[in-house]
Amino acid sequence: MTVSASSAPEPAASSRVLGYVLGALGAAFFATKGIVIKLALAQGVDAVTTLTWRMIIAVPIFVAVGWFGYRERRLRDPDFRLKPANVIKAGGVGIIGYYIASYLDFIGLEYISAQFDRLILLTGPFFVMAIGAIWFHRRITPVMIGAALVSYLGLILIFAHDLSLVGEDVIVGTAFVLGAAIAYAFYQTLAKPLIDEMSSRLFTSIAMSAAGLMVVLHFLATHAGFGALVVTPEAMWLMLAIGTVSTVLPAYMIAAAIGRIGPAPTAVMGNVSPLVTIALAITILGEPFSLWHALGSALVLGGVIWFVQAERQAKG
């Protein structure tokens, strides 16, 4: 049986299409996190309890995947060993990204809308840019700076509008979520060399485990024992959702997307996340969406897309 020239590229093309679909779905599932947290808060479940349940559900899955990844690596390379120093570093980086950043984000959602939270987090690449320029002397072009300014103009518009309506809670919430974005930017910067050496599966397994331990210790320090984890059946569905739909599923979908279409196109597909959050926040949470929110969101999203393109050109 012969294969025609026109049909030969189809498997590669279909794989790329699947990559784009997985990237978009992964970003959409990640975008549900703020909605679930808001619903949990409405059920009387505080941010730390929600974060603890997220780790209880997600960490065992990440650990299992990491263990199988380790076994596969040993089968391919019997001399491969995890360096104790790298394990400690991965644990420390995981605490920054999955404990500190997540905690600040969860707390911030007690004060600001899910829409505004997602838009602030979307500007994380600008903090990665700043960290790279300060510590690693990476190049920053005027276009990249202009893109960042456009996005932050959008945030300022929404901030000023919400401040006039809600008051000082917006200041507190914005400060927490900006802290989360900065912490996650440090995580992304510090994680890359470890992922290159250990593989993403092993790194994520160790990082999530260390962060999960810190979250549990935090919970025990602020609550009356594990009995405080008991929630209503309705709230338990939300805990399951944030551990699986908002954490595990998107993590592996995005990893699969990167494998098919590369990191840059996957990052672009990630820009659907604020659109999904806005739609869900309006329909499920009943959050307001004014002309100021629309204009601010458009500026943030446009600035991020512009930045990604400028960064790609700078590297190319």
C-alpha positions in Angstrom: 0.0 0.0 0.0 1.4 3.4 -1.0 0.9 6.7 0.7 0.3 9.7 -1.4 2.4 12.9 -1.0 -0.7 14.8 0.0 -1.7 12.4 2.8 1.8 12.0 4.3 1.8 15.2 6.4 -1.6 14.5 7.9 -0.4 12.7 11.1 1.9 15.6 11.9 -0.8 18.2 11.1 -3.3 16.3 13.3 -0.8 16.1 16.1 -0.3 19.9 16.0 -4.1 20.5 15.9 -4.4 18.2 19.0 -1.6 20.2 20.6 -3.5 23.5 20.1 -6.7 21.9 21.5 -4.9 20.6 24.5 -3.2 23.9 25.1 -6.5 25.8 25.0 -8.3 23.2 27.2 -5.4 23.3 29.7 -5.6 27.1 29.9 -9.4 26.9 30.2 -9.2 24.4 33.1 -6.6 26.4 34.9 -8.9 29.4 34.6 -11.6 27.6 36.7 -9.4 27.9 39.8 -10.5 31.3 40.8 -14.2 30.4 40.2 -13.9 27.3 42.4 -12.2 29.3 45.2 -14.9 31.9 45.1 -17.6 29.2 45.3 -15.8 27.6 48.2 -15.6 30.9 50.1 -19.3 31.3 49.6 -19.7 27.8 51.2 -17.8 29.0 54.2 -14.5 27.2 53.3 -11.5 29.4 54.0 -8.6 29.8 51.5 -6.1 27.7 53.6 -8.6 24.8 53.9 -9.2 24.9 50.1 -5.5 25.0 49.4 -4.9 22.0 51.7 -7.6 19.9 50.0 -6.1 20.9 46.7 -2.7 19.4 47.8 -4.3 16.3 49.4 -6.0 15.4 46.1 -3.3 16.5 43.7 0.0 15.6 45.3 -0.4 11.8 45.3 -1.2 11.9 41.6 1.9 14.0 40.8 4.0 11.8 43.0 2.8 8.6 41.2 3.5 10.1 37.8 7.0 11.3 39.1 7.8 7.8 40.3 6.9 6.2 37.0 9.0 8.9 35.3 11.9 8.0 37.5 11.6 4.3 36.7 11.5 5.0 33.0 14.6 7.2 33.3 16.5 4.5 35.2 15.5 1.9 32.5 16.9 4.2 29.8 20.0 5.2 31.9 20.8 2.7 34.7 23.5 5.2 36.0 21.0 8.0 36.5 20.7 9.1 40.1 18.9 12.0 41.7 21.4 14.4 43.2 20.4 15.2 46.9 21.3 18.9 46.2 18.9 19.0 43.3 16.2 17.3 45.3 16.6 20.0 48.0 16.6 22.8 45.4 13.5 21.4 43.7 11.7 21.2 47.0 12.6 24.8 47.8 11.5 26.1 44.4 8.3 24.1 44.7 7.6 25.8 48.0 8.0 29.2 46.3 5.7 28.3 43.4 3.1 26.0 44.8 2.9 27.1 48.4 3.8 30.8 48.7 2.4 31.9 45.3 -0.7 29.7 45.7 -1.4 30.9 49.3 -1.0 34.6 48.3 -3.3 34.0 45.3 -6.0 32.2 47.3 -6.0 34.9 50.0 -6.1 37.6 47.4 -9.3 36.1 46.0 -11.0 36.9 49.3 -10.7 40.6 48.4 -10.9 41.0 44.6 -12.9 39.5 41.7 -11.9 36.3 40.0 -11.6 38.3 36.8 -9.2 40.8 38.2 -7.2 38.0 39.8 -6.7 36.2 36.6 -5.7 39.3 34.7 -3.0 40.2 37.3 -1.6 36.6 37.2 -1.5 36.9 33.4 1.2 39.6 33.7 3.6 37.1 35.2 5.9 37.0 32.1 6.7 40.7 32.8 8.1 39.7 36.2 10.1 36.9 34.6 11.5 39.4 32.2 12.5 41.7 35.1 14.1 38.9 37.1 16.0 37.7 34.0 17.3 41.3 33.3 18.4 41.9 36.9 20.0 38.6 37.8 21.0 37.1 34.4 21.5 40.3 32.3 19.0 39.2 29.7 18.1 41.6 26.9 14.9 43.7 27.2 13.8 45.6 24.1 11.8 48.8 24.1 8.9 46.9 22.5 8.8 44.5 25.4 8.7 47.4 27.9 5.9 49.0 25.8 3.9 45.8 25.9 4.2 45.6 29.7 3.1 49.2 30.0 0.0 48.5 27.9 -1.0 45.6 30.1 -0.4 47.5 33.3 -2.5 50.4 32.0 -5.3 47.9 31.6 -4.8 46.7 35.2 -4.8 50.3 36.5 -8.1 51.0 34.7 -9.8 48.0 36.4 -8.1 48.8 39.7 -9.3 52.4 39.7 -12.8 51.4 38.8 -13.1 48.6 41.4 -11.4 50.8 44.1 -14.2 53.4 43.6 -16.8 50.8 44.1 -15.4 48.3 46.7 -12.8 50.4 48.5 -9.6 49.4 50.3 -10.3 45.6 49.8 -9.1 46.1 46.2 -5.8 47.4 47.4 -5.3 44.5 49.8 -6.3 41.9 47.2 -4.2 43.4 44.5 -1.2 43.4 46.7 -1.6 39.7 47.6 -2.1 38.6 43.9 0.8 40.7 42.7 2.9 39.0 45.3 1.6 35.7 44.0 2.6 36.7 40.4 6.1 37.7 41.6 6.6 34.5 43.6 5.5 32.4 40.6 7.9 34.3 38.3 10.7 33.4 40.6 9.5 29.8 40.5 9.5 29.7 36.7 13.0 31.2 36.6 14.5 28.9 39.1 12.7 25.8 37.9 14.0 25.7 34.4 17.6 24.5 35.0 16.3 21.8 37.4 13.7 20.7 34.9 16.3 20.4 32.2 18.4 18.2 34.4 15.7 16.1 36.2 12.8 16.1 33.7 9.5 17.9 34.3 7.8 14.9 35.8 10.4 14.3 38.5 10.8 18.0 39.3 7.0 18.5 39.6 6.7 15.5 41.8 9.3 16.7 44.2 8.2 20.4 44.1 4.5 19.5 44.7 5.4 17.2 47.6 7.5 19.8 49.4 4.8 22.5 48.8 2.1 20.1 50.0 4.0 19.4 53.2 4.3 23.2 53.9 0.5 23.7 53.1 -0.4 20.9 55.6 1.9 22.4 58.3 0.3 25.8 57.7 -3.2 24.3 58.0 -2.3 22.6 61.3 -0.8 25.8 62.6 -3.9 27.8 61.8 -6.7 25.3 62.4 -7.8 22.9 65.1 -6.3 19.7 63.7 -7.3 17.6 60.7 -10.9 17.6 61.9 -11.2 21.1 60.5 -10.9 19.6 57.0 -14.5 18.3 57.2 -16.7 20.2 54.9 -20.2 19.9 53.6 -20.9 17.4 50.7 -21.5 20.4 48.4 -18.1 22.0 49.3 -16.4 18.6 48.9 -17.3 18.6 45.3 -15.5 21.9 45.0 -12.5 20.5 46.7 -12.4 17.6 44.3 -12.8 20.0 41.4 -9.9 22.3 42.4 -7.6 19.3 42.9 -8.4 17.6 39.6 -10.1 19.9 37.1 -8.2 23.0 38.1 -4.8 21.5 38.9 -4.0 18.0 37.7 -5.8 17.9 34.3 -4.5 21.2 33.0 -0.9 20.5 34.2 -0.7 17.4 32.0 -2.7 18.9 29.1 -0.3 21.8 28.9 2.7 19.5 29.1 1.3 17.4 26.3 0.6 20.6 24.3 4.2 21.7 24.7 5.4 18.3 23.5 3.3 18.7 20.3 3.5 22.4 19.4 6.3 23.8 21.6 6.3 26.3 24.5 5.8 29.5 22.6 2.5 28.5 20.8 1.3 26.9 24.1 1.9 30.2 25.9 -0.1 32.0 23.3 -3.0 29.5 23.8 -2.8 30.3 27.5 -4.2 33.7 26.7 -7.7 32.1 26.5 -7.6 31.7 30.3 -8.8 35.3 31.2 -11.6 35.1 28.7 -12.8 31.8 30.2 -12.5 33.3 33.7 -14.4 36.4 32.7 -17.2 34.3 31.1 -17.5 32.0 34.2 -17.3 34.9 36.7 -20.1 36.7 35.0 -22.4 33.7 34.5 -21.7 31.6 37.6 -20.5 34.2 40.2 -22.6 37.1 38.9 -19.6 39.4 39.0 -20.1 42.8 37.2 -18.5 43.4 33.9 -18.5 47.1 32.8 -17.0 49.0 29.9 -14.0 49.7 32.1 -13.5 45.9 32.7 -13.8 45.3 29.0 -11.3 48.0 28.1 -8.9 47.0 30.8 -9.1 43.3 29.9 -8.4 44.1 26.3 -5.3 46.1 27.2 -4.0 43.4 29.5 -4.5 40.6 27.0 -3.2 42.7 24.0 -0.1 43.7 26.0 0.7 40.1 26.9 0.3 38.8 23.3 2.4 41.7 22.1 5.0 40.9 24.7 5.2 37.2 23.8 5.7 38.1 20.1 8.4 40.6 21.0 10.2 38.2 23.3 10.2 35.5 20.6 11.7 38.0 18.1 14.4 39.0 20.6 15.4 35.4 21.1 15.3 34.7 17.4 
